[in-house]
């Protein structure tokens, strides 16, 4: 895929947008609360908790990846509250996109993952 992926996608209930430096605390809080829930499924949890500087470096790396036409990593927001994170990843090569996601433990079972996967699938084919 030569085109750049979107940095913002809206669904009827959710906003998916790239993480920014101002999101560090909300991002860290959502992960901290969900840590044990995420541990069996998300290998990156082994590196938590990150320091503020490490989280900022991660966000900066995601921004650089997006700007170079690589992965796009987004926060999932509902009414200004983080309900998870997702992304379109090029782990399988430049013409292959994989959807990854995690949902905040307090927001599971509401169909958000399905909604996010549908929205990102549509965005990837647009």
N, CA, C and O atoms as a GROMACS GRO file, in nm:
protein
  504
    1UNK      N    1   0.084  -0.119   0.000
    1UNK     CA    2   0.000   0.000   0.000
    1UNK      C    3   0.088   0.124   0.000
    1UNK      O    4   0.168   0.145   0.090
    2UNK      N    5   0.071   0.202  -0.098
    2UNK     CA    6   0.154   0.322  -0.107
    2UNK      C    7   0.089   0.442  -0.040
    2UNK      O    8   0.158   0.537  -0.005
    3UNK      N    9  -0.041   0.437  -0.022
    3UNK     CA   10  -0.109   0.551   0.039
    3UNK      C   11  -0.094   0.547   0.191
    3UNK      O   12  -0.081   0.441   0.252
    4UNK      N   13  -0.096   0.664   0.248
    4UNK     CA   14  -0.086   0.675   0.392
    4UNK      C   15  -0.220   0.639   0.456
    4UNK      O   16  -0.326   0.671   0.403
    5UNK      N   17  -0.213   0.573   0.568
    5UNK     CA   18  -0.332   0.534   0.641
    5UNK      C   19  -0.392   0.654   0.713
    5UNK      O   20  -0.319   0.750   0.742
    6UNK      N   21  -0.521   0.652   0.744
    6UNK     CA   22  -0.582   0.766   0.811
    6UNK      C   23  -0.532   0.780   0.954
    6UNK      O   24  -0.497   0.681   1.018
    7UNK      N   25  -0.529   0.903   1.004
    7UNK     CA   26  -0.487   0.925   1.143
    7UNK      C   27  -0.608   0.941   1.234
    7UNK      O   28  -0.593   0.957   1.355
    8UNK      N   29  -0.728   0.938   1.175
    8UNK     CA   30  -0.850   0.960   1.253
    8UNK      C   31  -0.966   0.891   1.181
    8UNK      O   32  -0.985   0.908   1.061
    9UNK      N   33  -1.044   0.811   1.257
    9UNK     CA   34  -1.160   0.742   1.204
    9UNK      C   35  -1.271   0.756   1.307
    9UNK      O   36  -1.248   0.738   1.427
   10UNK      N   37  -1.391   0.788   1.261
   10UNK     CA   38  -1.506   0.798   1.351
   10UNK      C   39  -1.607   0.689   1.319
   10UNK      O   40  -1.630   0.655   1.203
   11UNK      N   41  -1.667   0.635   1.424
   11UNK     CA   42  -1.776   0.540   1.412
   11UNK      C   43  -1.897   0.603   1.481
   11UNK      O   44  -1.885   0.711   1.539
   12UNK      N   45  -2.012   0.537   1.477
   12UNK     CA   46  -2.127   0.596   1.546
   12UNK      C   47  -2.104   0.622   1.695
   12UNK      O   48  -2.161   0.716   1.751
   13UNK      N   49  -2.020   0.540   1.760
   13UNK     CA   50  -1.999   0.556   1.904
   13UNK      C   51  -1.858   0.598   1.943
   13UNK      O   52  -1.838   0.647   2.054
   14UNK      N   53  -1.762   0.580   1.856
   14UNK     CA   54  -1.622   0.591   1.894
   14UNK      C   55  -1.544   0.686   1.804
   14UNK      O   56  -1.581   0.711   1.690
   15UNK      N   57  -1.436   0.737   1.860
   15UNK     CA   58  -1.337   0.812   1.784
   15UNK      C   59  -1.206   0.736   1.794
   15UNK      O   60  -1.158   0.706   1.904
   16UNK      N   61  -1.148   0.705   1.681
   16UNK     CA   62  -1.016   0.643   1.676
   16UNK      C   63  -0.923   0.750   1.621
   16UNK      O   64  -0.941   0.799   1.510
   17UNK      N   65  -0.823   0.787   1.700
   17UNK     CA   66  -0.728   0.888   1.655
   17UNK      C   67  -0.589   0.855   1.708
   17UNK      O   68  -0.573   0.785   1.807
   18UNK      N   69  -0.490   0.908   1.636
   18UNK     CA   70  -0.352   0.883   1.679
   18UNK      C   71  -0.330   0.939   1.818
   18UNK      O   72  -0.382   1.044   1.855
   19UNK      N   73  -0.250   0.866   1.894
   19UNK     CA   74  -0.210   0.914   2.027
   19UNK      C   75  -0.122   1.036   2.009
   19UNK      O   76  -0.044   1.045   1.914
   20UNK      N   77  -0.134   1.131   2.101
   20UNK     CA   78  -0.048   1.248   2.101
   20UNK      C   79   0.016   1.265   2.237
   20UNK      O   80  -0.022   1.197   2.332
   21UNK      N   81   0.114   1.355   2.248
   21UNK     CA   82   0.182   1.378   2.376
   21UNK      C   83   0.087   1.414   2.490
   21UNK      O   84   0.115   1.381   2.605
   22UNK      N   85  -0.022   1.479   2.460
   22UNK     CA   86  -0.118   1.514   2.564
   22UNK      C   87  -0.201   1.399   2.616
   22UNK      O   88  -0.278   1.415   2.711
   23UNK      N   89  -0.186   1.282   2.556
   23UNK     CA   90  -0.263   1.164   2.595
   23UNK      C   91  -0.188   1.071   2.691
   23UNK      O   92  -0.241   0.968   2.732
   24UNK      N   93  -0.066   1.108   2.726
   24UNK     CA   94   0.020   1.017   2.804
   24UNK      C   95  -0.049   0.968   2.931
   24UNK      O   96  -0.049   0.848   2.958
   25UNK      N   97  -0.107   1.057   3.009
   25UNK     CA   98  -0.167   1.015   3.136
   25UNK      C   99  -0.289   0.926   3.117
   25UNK      O  100  -0.303   0.825   3.185
   26UNK      N  101  -0.377   0.963   3.024
   26UNK     CA  102  -0.496   0.882   2.998
   26UNK      C  103  -0.457   0.744   2.945
   26UNK      O  104  -0.516   0.643   2.983
   27UNK      N  105  -0.357   0.741   2.859
   27UNK     CA  106  -0.305   0.617   2.801
   27UNK      C  107  -0.248   0.529   2.912
   27UNK      O  108  -0.281   0.411   2.922
   28UNK      N  109  -0.162   0.586   2.995
   28UNK     CA  110  -0.099   0.511   3.104
   28UNK      C  111  -0.203   0.460   3.203
   28UNK      O  112  -0.194   0.346   3.248
   29UNK      N  113  -0.299   0.543   3.238
   29UNK     CA  114  -0.404   0.501   3.333
   29UNK      C  115  -0.485   0.384   3.278
   29UNK      O  116  -0.513   0.289   3.350
   30UNK      N  117  -0.523   0.392   3.150
   30UNK     CA  118  -0.603   0.285   3.090
   30UNK      C  119  -0.528   0.153   3.090
   30UNK      O  120  -0.585   0.048   3.117
   31UNK      N  121  -0.400   0.159   3.061
   31UNK     CA  122  -0.320   0.036   3.061
   31UNK      C  123  -0.301  -0.015   3.203
   31UNK      O  124  -0.312  -0.136   3.226
   32UNK      N  125  -0.272   0.073   3.297
   32UNK     CA  126  -0.249   0.030   3.436
   32UNK      C  127  -0.371  -0.042   3.492
   32UNK      O  128  -0.357  -0.145   3.558
   33UNK      N  129  -0.488   0.010   3.466
   33UNK     CA  130  -0.611  -0.051   3.517
   33UNK      C  131  -0.637  -0.186   3.449
   33UNK      O  132  -0.692  -0.277   3.509
   34UNK      N  133  -0.597  -0.196   3.323
   34UNK     CA  134  -0.627  -0.314   3.242
   34UNK      C  135  -0.513  -0.416   3.237
   34UNK      O  136  -0.524  -0.518   3.168
   35UNK      N  137  -0.406  -0.390   3.307
   35UNK     CA  138  -0.284  -0.469   3.294
   35UNK      C  139  -0.306  -0.620   3.306
   35UNK      O  140  -0.265  -0.695   3.219
   36UNK      N  141  -0.369  -0.663   3.412
   36UNK     CA  142  -0.387  -0.808   3.432
   36UNK      C  143  -0.482  -0.867   3.328
   36UNK      O  144  -0.465  -0.981   3.287
   37UNK      N  145  -0.579  -0.788   3.286
   37UNK     CA  146  -0.671  -0.833   3.181
   37UNK      C  147  -0.597  -0.851   3.048
   37UNK      O  148  -0.626  -0.944   2.973
   38UNK      N  149  -0.501  -0.762   3.019
   38UNK     CA  150  -0.428  -0.765   2.893
   38UNK      C  151  -0.312  -0.864   2.891
   38UNK      O  152  -0.271  -0.910   2.785
   39UNK      N  153  -0.258  -0.895   3.008
   39UNK     CA  154  -0.135  -0.974   3.016
   39UNK      C  155  -0.137  -1.103   2.932
   39UNK      O  156  -0.037  -1.131   2.866
   40UNK      N  157  -0.244  -1.181   2.931
   40UNK     CA  158  -0.240  -1.306   2.852
   40UNK      C  159  -0.240  -1.285   2.700
   40UNK      O  160  -0.201  -1.375   2.626
   41UNK      N  161  -0.281  -1.168   2.654
   41UNK     CA  162  -0.302  -1.147   2.511
   41UNK      C  163  -0.203  -1.051   2.446
   41UNK      O  164  -0.180  -1.059   2.325
   42UNK      N  165  -0.144  -0.963   2.523
   42UNK     CA  166  -0.061  -0.856   2.467
   42UNK      C  167   0.083  -0.869   2.516
   42UNK      O  168   0.113  -0.835   2.630
   43UNK      N  169   0.173  -0.917   2.431
   43UNK     CA  170   0.313  -0.935   2.474
   43UNK      C  171   0.379  -0.807   2.523
   43UNK      O  172   0.466  -0.812   2.609
   44UNK      N  173   0.339  -0.691   2.469
   44UNK     CA  174   0.400  -0.565   2.509
   44UNK      C  175   0.374  -0.529   2.654
   44UNK      O  176   0.443  -0.444   2.710
   45UNK      N  177   0.276  -0.593   2.716
   45UNK     CA  178   0.244  -0.566   2.857
   45UNK      C  179   0.363  -0.600   2.948
   45UNK      O  180   0.376  -0.545   3.057
   46UNK      N  181   0.447  -0.690   2.903
   46UNK     CA  182   0.565  -0.728   2.983
   46UNK      C  183   0.657  -0.609   3.008
   46UNK      O  184   0.735  -0.610   3.103
   47UNK      N  185   0.648  -0.506   2.924
   47UNK     CA  186   0.731  -0.387   2.939
   47UNK      C  187   0.666  -0.278   3.024
   47UNK      O  188   0.727  -0.174   3.049
   48UNK      N  189   0.545  -0.302   3.069
   48UNK     CA  190   0.474  -0.203   3.152
   48UNK      C  191   0.512  -0.221   3.298
   48UNK      O  192   0.542  -0.333   3.339
   49UNK      N  193   0.510  -0.116   3.375
   49UNK     CA  194   0.473   0.020   3.337
   49UNK      C  195   0.591   0.093   3.273
   49UNK      O  196   0.706   0.077   3.314
   50UNK      N  197   0.559   0.173   3.172
   50UNK     CA  198   0.658   0.259   3.109
   50UNK      C  199   0.666   0.390   3.187
   50UNK      O  200   0.570   0.433   3.251
   51UNK      N  201   0.781   0.452   3.180
   51UNK     CA  202   0.793   0.587   3.237
   51UNK      C  203   0.723   0.684   3.142
   51UNK      O  204   0.692   0.649   3.029
   52UNK      N  205   0.700   0.805   3.189
   52UNK     CA  206   0.640   0.907   3.101
   52UNK      C  207   0.727   0.929   2.977
   52UNK      O  208   0.675   0.940   2.866
   53UNK      N  209   0.857   0.935   2.996
   53UNK     CA  210   0.948   0.958   2.883
   53UNK      C  211   0.944   0.840   2.785
   53UNK      O  212   0.945   0.861   2.664
   54UNK      N  213   0.939   0.718   2.837
   54UNK     CA  214   0.930   0.602   2.749
   54UNK      C  215   0.799   0.603   2.670
   54UNK      O  216   0.797   0.570   2.551
   55UNK      N  217   0.690   0.640   2.736
   55UNK     CA  218   0.560   0.645   2.668
   55UNK      C  219   0.562   0.756   2.562
   55UNK      O  220   0.508   0.738   2.453
   56UNK      N  221   0.622   0.869   2.594
   56UNK     CA  222   0.634   0.977   2.497
   56UNK      C  223   0.720   0.933   2.378
   56UNK      O  224   0.686   0.962   2.264
   57UNK      N  225   0.829   0.862   2.404
   57UNK     CA  226   0.912   0.809   2.295
   57UNK      C  227   0.832   0.713   2.207
   57UNK      O  228   0.847   0.714   2.085
   58UNK      N  229   0.749   0.631   2.269
   58UNK     CA  230   0.666   0.536   2.195
   58UNK      C  231   0.568   0.612   2.104
   58UNK      O  232   0.553   0.577   1.986
   59UNK      N  233   0.503   0.712   2.157
   59UNK     CA  234   0.410   0.793   2.078
   59UNK      C  235   0.484   0.862   1.964
   59UNK      O  236   0.434   0.867   1.851
   60UNK      N  237   0.602   0.914   1.991
   60UNK     CA  238   0.682   0.977   1.885
   60UNK      C  239   0.720   0.877   1.777
   60UNK      O  240   0.719   0.909   1.658
   61UNK      N  241   0.754   0.754   1.818
   61UNK     CA  242   0.788   0.650   1.720
   61UNK      C  243   0.667   0.617   1.634
   61UNK      O  244   0.680   0.600   1.513
   62UNK      N  245   0.549   0.608   1.697
   62UNK     CA  246   0.427   0.581   1.621
   62UNK      C  247   0.398   0.693   1.522
   62UNK      O  248   0.353   0.668   1.410
   63UNK      N  249   0.424   0.818   1.563
   63UNK     CA  250   0.404   0.931   1.473
   63UNK      C  251   0.499   0.922   1.354
   63UNK      O  252   0.459   0.944   1.240
   64UNK      N  253   0.624   0.888   1.380
   64UNK     CA  254   0.723   0.875   1.272
   64UNK      C  255   0.685   0.760   1.179
   64UNK      O  256   0.698   0.773   1.057
   65UNK      N  257   0.639   0.649   1.235
   65UNK     CA  258   0.596   0.535   1.153
   65UNK      C  259   0.483   0.577   1.060
   65UNK      O  260   0.485   0.546   0.941
   66UNK      N  261   0.384   0.647   1.115
   66UNK     CA  262   0.270   0.691   1.035
   66UNK      C  263   0.315   0.786   0.925
   66UNK      O  264   0.272   0.774   0.810
   67UNK      N  265   0.400   0.882   0.960
   67UNK     CA  266   0.446   0.981   0.862
   67UNK      C  267   0.526   0.919   0.749
   67UNK      O  268   0.530   0.973   0.639
   68UNK      N  269   0.590   0.806   0.776
   68UNK     CA  270   0.669   0.738   0.672
   68UNK      C  271   0.586   0.635   0.595
   68UNK      O  272   0.640   0.561   0.513
   69UNK      N  273   0.455   0.631   0.622
   69UNK     CA  274   0.368   0.537   0.551
   69UNK      C  275   0.362   0.400   0.614
   69UNK      O  276   0.318   0.304   0.550
   70UNK      N  277   0.407   0.390   0.738
   70UNK     CA  278   0.404   0.262   0.808
   70UNK      C  279   0.278   0.244   0.890
   70UNK      O  280   0.170   0.288   0.852
   71UNK      N  281   0.293   0.179   1.002
   71UNK     CA  282   0.180   0.150   1.091
   71UNK      C  283   0.111   0.278   1.136
   71UNK      O  284   0.171   0.386   1.142
   72UNK      N  285  -0.016   0.263   1.167
   72UNK     CA  286  -0.089   0.370   1.235
   72UNK      C  287  -0.143   0.311   1.364
   72UNK      O  288  -0.212   0.209   1.362
   73UNK      N  289  -0.112   0.375   1.475
   73UNK     CA  290  -0.156   0.330   1.607
   73UNK      C  291  -0.245   0.438   1.665
   73UNK      O  292  -0.206   0.555   1.670
   74UNK      N  293  -0.364   0.399   1.709
   74UNK     CA  294  -0.463   0.495   1.755
   74UNK      C  295  -0.517   0.459   1.892
   74UNK      O  296  -0.516   0.343   1.933
   75UNK      N  297  -0.563   0.561   1.961
   75UNK     CA  298  -0.640   0.540   2.082
   75UNK      C  299  -0.786   0.527   2.042
   75UNK      O  300  -0.830   0.583   1.942
   76UNK      N  301  -0.860   0.454   2.122
   76UNK     CA  302  -1.004   0.441   2.102
   76UNK      C  303  -1.070   0.522   2.212
   76UNK      O  304  -1.048   0.497   2.330
   77UNK      N  305  -1.150   0.619   2.173
   77UNK     CA  306  -1.210   0.714   2.266
   77UNK      C  307  -1.362   0.710   2.256
   77UNK      O  308  -1.417   0.697   2.147
   78UNK      N  309  -1.428   0.722   2.369
   78UNK     CA  310  -1.573   0.738   2.375
   78UNK      C  311  -1.602   0.852   2.470
   78UNK      O  312  -1.572   0.844   2.589
   79UNK      N  313  -1.661   0.957   2.418
   79UNK     CA  314  -1.695   1.073   2.500
   79UNK      C  315  -1.574   1.124   2.579
   79UNK      O  316  -1.587   1.162   2.695
   80UNK      N  317  -1.458   1.126   2.515
   80UNK     CA  318  -1.337   1.179   2.576
   80UNK      C  319  -1.265   1.084   2.671
   80UNK      O  320  -1.168   1.124   2.736
   81UNK      N  321  -1.312   0.960   2.681
   81UNK     CA  322  -1.252   0.860   2.771
   81UNK      C  323  -1.186   0.751   2.688
   81UNK      O  324  -1.243   0.705   2.589
   82UNK      N  325  -1.065   0.711   2.728
   82UNK     CA  326  -0.995   0.603   2.658
   82UNK      C  327  -1.065   0.471   2.687
   82UNK      O  328  -1.082   0.431   2.802
   83UNK      N  329  -1.106   0.403   2.580
   83UNK     CA  330  -1.166   0.271   2.596
   83UNK      C  331  -1.077   0.163   2.535
   83UNK      O  332  -1.113   0.045   2.533
   84UNK      N  333  -0.960   0.203   2.484
   84UNK     CA  334  -0.867   0.105   2.431
   84UNK      C  335  -0.771   0.165   2.332
   84UNK      O  336  -0.754   0.287   2.323
   85UNK      N  337  -0.707   0.076   2.257
   85UNK     CA  338  -0.613   0.116   2.155
   85UNK      C  339  -0.621   0.019   2.039
   85UNK      O  340  -0.662  -0.096   2.056
   86UNK      N  341  -0.580   0.064   1.922
   86UNK     CA  342  -0.586  -0.022   1.805
   86UNK      C  343  -0.483   0.025   1.704
   86UNK      O  344  -0.413   0.124   1.726
   87UNK      N  345  -0.475  -0.047   1.595
   87UNK     CA  346  -0.384  -0.005   1.491
   87UNK      C  347  -0.394  -0.091   1.368
   87UNK      O  348  -0.447  -0.202   1.370
   88UNK      N  349  -0.340  -0.037   1.262
   88UNK     CA  350  -0.319  -0.110   1.138
   88UNK      C  351  -0.169  -0.129   1.126
   88UNK      O  352  -0.093  -0.032   1.121
   89UNK      N  353  -0.127  -0.254   1.123
   89UNK     CA  354   0.016  -0.287   1.129
   89UNK      C  355   0.058  -0.358   1.001
   89UNK      O  356  -0.017  -0.436   0.943
   90UNK      N  357   0.180  -0.329   0.960
   90UNK     CA  358   0.236  -0.387   0.838
   90UNK      C  359   0.336  -0.498   0.873
   90UNK      O  360   0.440  -0.512   0.807
   91UNK      N  361   0.307  -0.576   0.973
   91UNK     CA  362   0.399  -0.681   1.018
   91UNK      C  363   0.424  -0.786   0.911
   91UNK      O  364   0.532  -0.846   0.907
   92UNK      N  365   0.326  -0.810   0.825
   92UNK     CA  366   0.339  -0.913   0.722
   92UNK      C  367   0.400  -0.863   0.593
   92UNK      O  368   0.419  -0.941   0.499
   93UNK      N  369   0.432  -0.734   0.586
   93UNK     CA  370   0.491  -0.679   0.464
   93UNK      C  371   0.419  -0.552   0.423
   93UNK      O  372   0.316  -0.518   0.482
   94UNK      N  373   0.471  -0.482   0.323
   94UNK     CA  374   0.416  -0.351   0.286
   94UNK      C  375   0.275  -0.355   0.229
   94UNK      O  376   0.204  -0.255   0.237
   95UNK      N  377   0.232  -0.467   0.173
   95UNK     CA  378   0.099  -0.476   0.114
   95UNK      C  379   0.001  -0.556   0.200
   95UNK      O  380  -0.107  -0.593   0.154
   96UNK      N  381   0.039  -0.582   0.324
   96UNK     CA  382  -0.046  -0.659   0.415
   96UNK      C  383  -0.071  -0.576   0.539
   96UNK      O  384   0.024  -0.526   0.601
   97UNK      N  385  -0.197  -0.561   0.577
   97UNK     CA  386  -0.231  -0.490   0.700
   97UNK      C  387  -0.296  -0.586   0.798
   97UNK      O  388  -0.380  -0.669   0.762
   98UNK      N  389  -0.256  -0.574   0.922
   98UNK     CA  390  -0.311  -0.653   1.031
   98UNK      C  391  -0.374  -0.556   1.131
   98UNK      O  392  -0.315  -0.454   1.165
   99UNK      N  393  -0.492  -0.589   1.176
   99UNK     CA  394  -0.557  -0.508   1.279
   99UNK      C  395  -0.522  -0.565   1.415
   99UNK      O  396  -0.537  -0.685   1.440
  100UNK      N  397  -0.475  -0.478   1.503
  100UNK     CA  398  -0.452  -0.516   1.641
  100UNK      C  399  -0.537  -0.426   1.729
  100UNK      O  400  -0.568  -0.312   1.691
  101UNK      N  401  -0.576  -0.474   1.844
  101UNK     CA  402  -0.655  -0.390   1.934
  101UNK      C  403  -0.648  -0.443   2.076
  101UNK      O  404  -0.617  -0.560   2.100
  102UNK      N  405  -0.676  -0.355   2.170
  102UNK     CA  406  -0.697  -0.392   2.310
  102UNK      C  407  -0.809  -0.304   2.362
  102UNK      O  408  -0.824  -0.189   2.319
  103UNK      N  409  -0.887  -0.358   2.453
  103UNK     CA  410  -0.999  -0.285   2.512
  103UNK      C  411  -0.978  -0.274   2.662
  103UNK      O  412  -0.946  -0.373   2.729
  104UNK      N  413  -0.997  -0.156   2.713
  104UNK     CA  414  -0.989  -0.127   2.858
  104UNK      C  415  -1.081  -0.224   2.931
  104UNK      O  416  -1.193  -0.248   2.888
  105UNK      N  417  -1.034  -0.278   3.040
  105UNK     CA  418  -1.109  -0.380   3.114
  105UNK      C  419  -1.249  -0.332   3.155
  105UNK      O  420  -1.341  -0.413   3.164
  106UNK      N  421  -1.265  -0.204   3.180
  106UNK     CA  422  -1.397  -0.153   3.220
  106UNK      C  423  -1.493  -0.135   3.103
  106UNK      O  424  -1.608  -0.097   3.123
  107UNK      N  425  -1.446  -0.163   2.981
  107UNK     CA  426  -1.528  -0.139   2.862
  107UNK      C  427  -1.545  -0.262   2.773
  107UNK      O  428  -1.591  -0.251   2.660
  108UNK      N  429  -1.508  -0.379   2.824
  108UNK     CA  430  -1.522  -0.501   2.744
  108UNK      C  431  -1.669  -0.544   2.738
  108UNK      O  432  -1.750  -0.506   2.822
  109UNK      N  433  -1.700  -0.623   2.637
  109UNK     CA  434  -1.834  -0.678   2.623
  109UNK      C  435  -1.937  -0.582   2.567
  109UNK      O  436  -2.057  -0.606   2.580
  110UNK      N  437  -1.894  -0.474   2.505
  110UNK     CA  438  -1.987  -0.374   2.451
  110UNK      C  439  -1.982  -0.364   2.299
  110UNK      O  440  -2.045  -0.277   2.240
  111UNK      N  441  -1.905  -0.454   2.238
  111UNK     CA  442  -1.895  -0.454   2.092
  111UNK      C  443  -1.797  -0.354   2.036
  111UNK      O  444  -1.794  -0.333   1.915
  112UNK      N  445  -1.716  -0.292   2.121
  112UNK     CA  446  -1.621  -0.192   2.072
  112UNK      C  447  -1.516  -0.253   1.979
  112UNK      O  448  -1.482  -0.194   1.877
  113UNK      N  449  -1.464  -0.370   2.013
  113UNK     CA  450  -1.362  -0.433   1.929
  113UNK      C  451  -1.417  -0.462   1.790
  113UNK      O  452  -1.348  -0.440   1.690
  114UNK      N  453  -1.539  -0.509   1.782
  114UNK     CA  454  -1.602  -0.536   1.653
  114UNK      C  455  -1.620  -0.407   1.574
  114UNK      O  456  -1.593  -0.403   1.454
  115UNK      N  457  -1.664  -0.303   1.642
  115UNK     CA  458  -1.684  -0.173   1.578
  115UNK      C  459  -1.552  -0.117   1.525
  115UNK      O  460  -1.546  -0.063   1.415
  116UNK      N  461  -1.448  -0.129   1.605
  116UNK     CA  462  -1.315  -0.080   1.566
  116UNK      C  463  -1.262  -0.160   1.447
  116UNK      O  464  -1.212  -0.102   1.351
  117UNK      N  465  -1.272  -0.292   1.454
  117UNK     CA  466  -1.222  -0.376   1.344
  117UNK      C  467  -1.295  -0.344   1.214
  117UNK      O  468  -1.232  -0.338   1.108
  118UNK      N  469  -1.424  -0.323   1.220
  118UNK     CA  470  -1.501  -0.288   1.101
  118UNK      C  471  -1.457  -0.152   1.046
  118UNK      O  472  -1.438  -0.138   0.925
  119UNK      N  473  -1.441  -0.055   1.134
  119UNK     CA  474  -1.402   0.079   1.089
  119UNK      C  475  -1.262   0.079   1.029
  119UNK      O  476  -1.238   0.145   0.927
  120UNK      N  477  -1.169   0.007   1.090
  120UNK     CA  478  -1.032   0.004   1.038
  120UNK      C  479  -1.024  -0.076   0.908
  120UNK      O  480  -0.945  -0.043   0.820
  121UNK      N  481  -1.105  -0.179   0.896
  121UNK     CA  482  -1.110  -0.255   0.771
  121UNK      C  483  -1.158  -0.164   0.658
  121UNK      O  484  -1.100  -0.162   0.550
  122UNK      N  485  -1.263  -0.088   0.684
  122UNK     CA  486  -1.314   0.006   0.583
  122UNK      C  487  -1.209   0.110   0.549
  122UNK      O  488  -1.188   0.142   0.432
  123UNK      N  489  -1.141   0.164   0.651
  123UNK     CA  490  -1.038   0.266   0.628
  123UNK      C  491  -0.924   0.210   0.545
  123UNK      O  492  -0.869   0.280   0.459
  124UNK      N  493  -0.887   0.085   0.570
  124UNK     CA  494  -0.776   0.025   0.498
  124UNK      C  495  -0.807   0.007   0.350
  124UNK      O  496  -0.717   0.013   0.266
  125UNK      N  497  -0.935  -0.016   0.317
  125UNK     CA  498  -0.973  -0.035   0.178
  125UNK      C  499  -1.015   0.092   0.108
  125UNK      O  500  -1.045   0.091  -0.011
  126UNK      N  501  -1.018   0.203   0.182
  126UNK     CA  502  -1.060   0.330   0.123
  126UNK      C  503  -0.945   0.395   0.049
  126UNK      O  504  -0.962   0.503  -0.008
   0.00000   0.00000   0.00000
